[in-house]
């Protein structure tokens, strides 16, 4: 085994373990240690190289940024169970009920709001599926459209801040979470708009797919309807501004904002009179499971990446990707196709921890903005939840859908929405301003064009002693206060010695 073949063999072993279905975290750690000690026996690096593993694990466990993951997860788990989704869907559905496709509009809007306050796809899809799917089927909505719009609205969660995917991507790319959130604002708005436009066009072409609700189903009108909508919207918007506003304004770190969001979720549950010990306990259990999964995958990926880079795997990946035709565009197209098909089999956390550390250095070397690159990959990875037949959103929907809804209808209903998600990937590639517009603009100063206008009276003043500038802003001490100067003045002068 030569040094050049070690990295491809290691990567091939990872693919084999994935196909077998062995747990990802343990596969990564096992491959890392096995190839690490094998490389030591072959003399590729010294045994001391493996001391990087405990040091890296210690840096992971002491990373304050990762604390935001359990905070945001707990916030979403509490909001999922406190009845906020029910109030939002019921009020918004009544508001748009008289319009063809009205419940579809309501599902997309509520999905975007839930995505901004929960950050989890499962919570959005399950909540909206349980509440709106029976209503849509009862009033004659097409099964493919009904299941597709619910699953797609839930996946918007992946792009809308405070998405957990964006937190992980920022950590893996060494960029600010706040900047990653700002970059995701444009694509999340575009994704929501594309979905709403599709519903509008389909309601004109095939109105029988989504008939308006009959008058007897619209029980609320006038101020009671507006009041119900506001009672669901205002607390949600307030929580969004509490979490995201403090991050964007620089008042809080993502971890601190996540802690405030968790407290705010409990406050909303208390307002709805649903803050109970079983609710808190269930939220803590789901948070514990997700956080443990993320940490174990991250630790395994660190072991794998340390050994992989030790056998020059990073150089192998770099030479392979930088040699693609088309430069930046060729790299972006190839990477997005690769991630799209990889998402059939891997969860977004697994992709973020395994693939992103390999791709980010190459993208940086090609001069690609890593914030834009991270948001682009996030938009791509949201399709992993809609891929038939492996999409997790489809699995969640299958679990709560009535038996009369066939799995075939769920899978076929997802296809148009996956196409729209891929349209957003193309938009972000060819229109980078959709991401960079909301980022802080850099102040680029052209030194050659800088001019200094000095008033005439200032020009006539004697020039200041250059040494004064080196002494700082403090005024020079009087000569009499300077001991060295006083001693020199008291010494006899040469002129005094002359007759």
C-alpha positions in Angstrom: 0.0 0.0 0.0 1.5 3.3 -1.1 0.8 6.7 0.4 -1.0 7.8 -2.7 -3.5 4.9 -2.5 -4.2 5.3 1.3 -6.7 8.2 0.9 -8.8 6.7 -1.9 -8.9 3.3 0.0 -10.0 5.1 3.1 -12.8 7.0 1.3 -13.9 3.8 -0.4 -14.1 2.1 2.9 -16.4 4.9 4.1 -18.7 4.4 1.2 -18.8 0.6 1.8 -19.8 1.2 5.5 -22.5 3.6 4.4 -23.9 1.0 1.9 -23.9 -1.7 4.6 -25.9 0.6 6.9 -23.5 0.6 9.9 -24.0 3.6 12.2 -22.2 6.6 10.7 -20.6 7.9 13.9 -19.0 4.5 14.7 -18.1 3.9 11.1 -16.1 7.1 10.9 -14.3 6.5 14.2 -13.5 2.9 13.3 -12.1 3.8 9.9 -10.1 6.7 11.3 -8.4 4.6 14.0 -7.9 1.5 11.7 -6.2 3.5 8.9 -4.4 5.6 11.4 -2.6 2.7 13.1 -2.1 1.1 9.7 -0.4 4.2 8.4 1.8 4.3 11.4 2.9 0.7 10.8 3.7 1.6 7.2 5.7 4.5 8.3 3.6 7.2 6.7 3.6 9.3 9.9 4.8 8.9 13.5 2.7 7.5 16.4 2.7 11.0 18.0 0.5 12.2 15.2 -2.5 10.4 16.8 -2.3 12.7 19.8 -4.1 15.2 17.6 -7.3 13.0 18.1 -7.8 13.7 21.9 -6.9 17.4 21.3 -9.5 17.7 18.6 -12.1 15.9 20.6 -11.4 18.3 23.5 -11.9 21.3 21.2 -15.2 19.9 20.0 -16.5 19.4 23.5 -15.5 22.9 24.6 -17.0 24.6 21.6 -19.6 27.1 22.9 -21.2 27.5 19.5 -22.5 23.9 19.5 -24.5 24.6 22.7 -26.9 26.5 20.4 -28.0 23.1 18.9 -29.7 21.8 22.1 -31.2 25.2 22.8 -32.8 25.5 19.4 -33.8 21.8 19.5 -35.5 22.3 22.8 -37.2 25.4 21.6 -38.6 23.6 18.6 -39.7 20.6 20.7 -41.6 22.8 23.1 -43.3 24.8 20.4 -44.2 21.6 18.6 -46.3 20.5 21.6 -47.7 23.8 22.9 -50.5 24.2 20.3 -49.0 27.1 18.4 -49.0 25.3 15.1 -52.7 24.5 15.5 -53.6 28.1 16.2 -51.6 29.3 13.2 -53.0 26.8 10.8 -56.6 27.2 11.9 -56.6 30.9 11.7 -54.6 31.2 8.4 -56.7 28.4 6.8 -59.9 30.3 7.7 -58.4 33.5 6.3 -57.5 32.0 2.9 -60.3 29.4 2.9 -62.5 31.2 0.3 -59.7 31.2 -2.2 -58.9 28.1 -4.4 -55.8 26.6 -2.9 -56.3 28.6 0.3 -55.2 25.8 2.6 -52.2 25.3 0.4 -51.3 29.0 0.9 -51.8 28.7 4.6 -49.6 25.6 4.9 -46.7 27.3 3.1 -46.9 30.5 5.1 -47.3 28.6 8.4 -44.5 26.3 7.4 -42.2 29.3 6.9 -43.2 30.7 10.3 -42.8 27.4 12.1 -39.4 26.9 10.4 -38.3 30.3 11.8 -39.3 29.4 15.4 -38.7 25.6 15.5 -35.8 24.9 13.2 -36.8 21.2 12.8 -38.4 19.6 9.8 -40.0 16.8 11.8 -41.9 19.2 14.0 -43.3 21.2 11.0 -44.3 18.3 8.8 -45.9 16.3 11.6 -47.8 19.3 13.0 -49.1 20.5 9.7 -49.8 16.9 8.5 -51.9 16.1 11.5 -53.9 19.3 11.4 -54.3 20.2 7.7 -54.1 16.9 5.8 -57.5 15.5 7.0 -59.1 18.9 6.3 -57.7 19.1 2.8 -58.8 15.5 2.0 -62.2 16.1 3.4 -62.9 19.0 1.1 -61.7 17.5 -2.1 -58.0 18.4 -2.4 -55.9 16.2 -4.7 -53.9 13.7 -2.6 -50.6 14.4 -4.5 -50.9 18.1 -4.1 -52.0 17.9 -0.4 -49.1 15.6 0.7 -46.6 17.4 -1.5 -47.3 20.9 -0.2 -47.2 19.7 3.4 -43.8 18.0 3.0 -42.3 20.9 1.0 -43.5 23.5 3.5 -41.8 21.5 6.2 -38.5 21.4 4.4 -38.3 25.3 4.2 -37.2 24.9 7.8 -33.8 23.8 6.6 -33.0 27.2 5.0 -34.9 29.6 7.2 -32.8 30.8 10.2 -32.4 29.6 12.9 -31.9 26.4 11.1 -29.6 23.8 12.8 -28.0 23.0 9.4 -26.8 26.6 9.1 -25.3 26.4 12.6 -23.4 23.2 11.7 -22.3 24.6 8.3 -20.9 27.8 9.9 -19.0 25.7 12.5 -17.5 23.4 9.8 -16.5 26.3 7.5 -15.2 28.5 10.2 -17.6 31.4 9.5 -20.0 33.4 11.6 -23.4 31.9 12.3 -24.9 35.4 12.1 -23.5 35.9 8.6 -24.7 32.4 7.6 -28.2 33.4 8.9 -28.1 36.7 7.0 -27.1 34.9 3.8 -30.0 32.5 4.1 -32.6 35.2 4.3 -32.8 35.7 0.5 -33.0 32.0 -0.5 -35.7 31.3 2.2 -37.8 34.2 0.9 -37.3 33.0 -2.7 -38.2 29.5 -1.8 -41.4 30.5 -0.1 -42.3 32.8 -3.0 -41.7 30.0 -5.6 -44.0 27.7 -3.7 -46.7 30.3 -3.4 -46.5 31.1 -7.1 -46.8 27.4 -8.0 -49.9 27.1 -5.9 -51.4 30.2 -7.6 -50.6 28.9 -11.1 -51.9 25.4 -10.4 -55.1 26.8 -8.9 -55.7 28.6 -12.2 -54.8 25.6 -14.4 -56.4 22.8 -12.3 -58.8 24.5 -9.8 -60.4 21.1 -9.1 -57.1 20.0 -7.4 -57.7 22.6 -4.6 -61.3 23.8 -4.3 -62.1 26.6 -1.9 -63.7 25.7 1.5 -67.5 25.7 1.6 -69.2 28.5 3.6 -70.1 26.1 6.4 -66.4 25.3 6.9 -65.5 28.9 7.3 -66.9 29.4 10.8 -64.9 32.6 11.7 -65.4 36.0 9.9 -64.6 39.6 10.6 -62.8 40.6 13.8 -62.9 37.2 15.5 -61.0 35.7 12.5 -58.4 38.5 12.5 -58.0 38.2 16.2 -57.3 34.5 16.0 -54.8 35.1 13.2 -53.1 37.8 15.2 -53.0 35.8 18.4 -51.1 33.1 16.5 -48.9 35.4 14.5 -47.8 38.1 16.9 -46.2 35.8 19.6 -44.4 33.9 16.8 -43.1 37.0 15.2 -42.0 38.3 18.6 -40.1 35.1 19.2 -38.4 35.3 15.8 -37.2 38.8 16.5 -36.1 37.8 20.0 -33.9 35.1 18.5 -32.7 36.4 15.1 -32.9 40.1 15.9 -30.5 39.8 18.8 -28.0 37.9 16.7 -28.2 40.3 13.7 -27.9 43.3 16.0 -24.8 41.8 17.7 -26.5 41.9 21.1 -26.2 38.1 21.6 -24.3 35.1 20.3 -26.2 32.3 18.7 -25.8 30.3 21.9 -27.3 33.1 24.0 -30.0 33.7 21.5 -30.9 30.0 21.5 -31.1 30.1 25.3 -33.5 33.1 25.1 -35.5 31.2 22.4 -35.9 28.2 24.7 -37.1 30.4 27.5 -39.4 32.2 25.1 -40.9 28.9 23.9 -41.8 28.0 27.5 -43.4 31.4 27.9 -45.5 30.9 24.8 -46.5 27.4 26.1 -47.5 29.0 29.4 -49.5 31.7 27.6 -51.4 28.9 25.8 -51.8 27.1 29.2 -50.0 24.1 28.0 -46.7 24.4 29.9 -46.7 21.1 31.9 -44.1 18.8 33.2 -44.8 16.0 30.6 -44.3 18.6 27.9 -41.0 19.7 29.3 -39.8 16.1 29.8 -40.7 15.1 26.3 -38.9 18.2 24.9 -35.8 17.3 27.0 -35.8 13.7 25.8 -36.0 14.6 22.1 -33.3 17.3 22.6 -31.0 14.8 24.4 -31.4 12.2 21.5 -30.7 14.7 18.7 -27.8 16.4 20.6 -26.2 13.0 21.4 -26.5 12.0 17.7 -24.9 15.2 16.5 -22.0 15.1 19.0 -21.2 11.4 18.2 -21.2 12.1 14.5 -19.0 15.1 15.0 -16.5 13.2 17.1 -16.3 10.3 14.6 -15.9 12.8 11.8 -13.0 14.5 13.6 -11.2 11.1 14.0 -11.7 10.3 10.3 -10.7 13.8 9.0 -7.5 13.9 11.1 -6.2 10.6 9.7 -7.6 11.3 6.2 -5.6 14.6 6.1 -2.6 12.9 7.6 -2.4 10.6 4.6 -2.8 13.6 2.3 -6.5 12.9 1.6 -7.2 16.7 1.5 -4.6 17.1 -1.3 -6.2 14.1 -3.2 -9.6 15.8 -3.0 -8.2 19.2 -3.9 -6.4 17.9 -7.0 -9.5 16.0 -8.1 -11.9 18.9 -7.8 -9.6 21.7 -9.0 -8.9 19.8 -12.1 -12.6 19.8 -13.2 -13.3 21.8 -16.4 -15.1 25.1 -16.1 -13.3 26.5 -13.1 -15.7 27.8 -10.3 -18.8 27.0 -12.3 -17.7 23.4 -13.1 -16.8 22.9 -9.5 -20.1 24.1 -8.2 -22.2 22.0 -10.7 -20.2 18.9 -9.9 -20.4 19.4 -6.1 -24.1 20.1 -6.2 -24.8 17.0 -8.3 -22.7 15.0 -5.9 -24.4 16.3 -2.8 -27.9 15.9 -4.4 -27.3 12.2 -5.0 -25.5 11.7 -1.7 -28.5 13.1 0.1 -30.5 10.0 -1.0 -28.5 8.0 1.5 -27.1 10.4 4.1 -28.7 12.7 6.6 -27.8 16.4 6.4 -25.8 16.2 9.6 -23.7 13.4 8.1 -23.1 15.3 4.9 -22.2 18.4 6.9 -19.7 16.6 9.1 -18.1 14.3 6.5 -18.3 16.1 3.1 -18.2 19.8 4.0 -14.7 19.7 5.6 -13.4 18.2 2.3 -15.1 20.7 0.0 -14.7 23.9 1.9 -10.9 24.3 1.5 -11.2 23.6 -2.2 -13.9 26.2 -2.5 -11.9 28.7 -0.6 -8.9 28.1 -2.8 -11.0 28.7 -5.9 -12.0 32.1 -4.5 -15.6 31.2 -3.6 -17.3 33.1 -0.8 -17.8 30.4 1.9 -21.0 32.0 3.3 -22.5 31.8 -0.2 -21.2 28.3 -0.7 -22.6 27.2 2.6 -26.0 28.6 1.9 -26.0 27.0 -1.5 -25.2 23.6 -0.1 -27.9 24.1 2.6 -30.5 24.8 -0.2 -29.3 21.7 -2.0 -29.4 19.5 1.2 -33.0 20.5 1.8 -33.9 18.3 -1.1 -32.7 15.3 0.9 -36.0 15.5 2.8 -38.1 15.3 -0.3 -36.2 12.6 -2.3 -38.6 9.8 -3.2 -38.4 7.2 -1.7 -35.8 8.1 1.0 -36.9 11.6 2.0 -37.3 11.9 5.7 -40.2 14.4 5.3 -42.0 11.7 3.3 -41.4 9.2 6.0 -42.8 11.6 8.6 -45.8 12.2 6.4 -46.4 8.5 5.8 -46.5 7.9 9.5 -49.3 10.3 10.2 -51.3 10.2 6.8 -54.6 8.3 6.7 -54.5 4.7 5.3 -56.4 5.7 2.2 -53.4 7.9 1.1 -51.1 5.5 -0.8 -47.4 5.8 -0.5 -47.2 6.1 -4.3 -49.3 9.3 -4.1 -46.9 10.7 -1.5 -43.8 10.0 -3.6 -45.3 11.3 -6.8 -46.7 14.4 -5.1 -43.1 15.2 -3.9 -41.6 15.4 -7.4 -42.8 18.9 -8.5 -41.6 20.4 -5.2 -38.2 18.8 -5.6 -37.9 20.3 -9.0 -38.7 23.7 -7.5 -36.1 23.2 -4.9 -33.5 22.5 -7.6 -34.7 25.7 -9.4 -33.6 27.6 -6.3 -30.2 25.9 -6.3 -29.8 27.2 -9.9 -30.9 30.6 -8.9 -28.4 30.8 -6.1 -25.6 29.7 -8.4 -26.3 32.1 -11.1 -27.5 35.0 -8.9 -25.1 35.1 -5.9 -26.6 38.5 -4.8 -29.6 36.5 -3.5 -27.3 35.4 -0.7 -24.7 38.2 -0.4 -27.2 41.1 -0.6 -28.0 40.8 3.1 -24.4 40.5 4.3 -22.5 43.4 5.7 -20.9 45.3 2.9 -17.1 45.7 3.1 -15.7 49.2 3.0 -13.2 49.0 0.1 -11.0 52.1 0.1 -8.9 53.0 -3.0 -5.8 54.6 -1.6 -4.9 56.2 -4.9 -8.1 58.3 -4.8 -7.7 59.5 -1.2 -7.3 63.3 -1.0 -6.5 65.4 2.1 -7.8 68.9 2.1 -5.8 71.1 4.5 -7.0 74.7 5.3 -4.7 77.5 4.4 -4.2 78.6 8.0 -3.2 75.2 9.0 -0.5 75.1 6.2 1.2 78.3 7.6 1.7 76.7 11.1 5.1 75.3 11.9 5.4 71.6 11.5 5.0 69.5 14.6 7.9 67.6 15.9 7.6 64.1 14.4 8.7 62.6 17.7 5.6 63.9 19.3 3.5 61.6 17.2 5.4 58.6 18.6 4.7 59.7 22.2 1.0 59.4 21.8 -1.7 61.9 22.4 -0.5 63.0 25.8 1.0 66.5 25.9 4.7 66.8 26.3 5.9 67.4 29.9 7.5 70.8 30.6 11.2 70.8 30.4 11.6 71.6 34.1 9.7 68.3 34.9 12.2 66.3 32.9 15.0 65.1 35.2 17.4 64.2 32.4 16.9 67.7 30.8 17.5 69.4 34.1 20.7 67.5 34.6 21.9 68.4 31.1 21.1 72.1 31.7 23.1 72.1 35.0 26.2 70.8 33.3 28.8 73.3 32.2 28.6 74.2 28.5 31.5 74.1 26.1 31.0 77.8 25.4 31.4 78.6 29.1 34.9 77.1 29.1 36.1 79.5 26.4 38.1 82.6 27.6 
